[in-house]
Amino acid sequence: MKKITLSVLTALVLTTTVVVNPIQAAHATKMEVVTIPKPTSTWSDEEGILLNRLEVIKAMDKSKLSIAEKRDLKKELRTIKKNLKVGNGGIYLSVGAIIIIILLLILIL
């Protein structure tokens, strides 16, 4: 008797998860759109050129491109975004690095 109830409960749980997941996927939220600000007077000429190239790539009809051309565009987008991030000139520290710095300061002082 216990084996039957256990198997019925298992089947019930599996069917509910199979039914619930597609319903949740149908009501998924919209994808987040990443926007890059327009070039301002504080941006250099190179950054303005990169942003203009990003706009041109966004406006392209990518459905007619071959796989190799799409791959090249993706590589170009990655390098442009990496160059724009590097251009900010900020210093980024991870949480682990900050903790190590604080511990060193405590030990020194």
VENNORTA-V911877 format. One line per field, one symbol per residue. burial: 1 if it has 16 or more other C-alpha atoms within 10 Angstrom, else 0. Layout:
# VENNORTA-V911877
burial->???
This chain:
# VENNORTA-V911877
burial->0000000000000000000000000000000000000000000000110110010000000000000000000000100100010000000000000000000000000
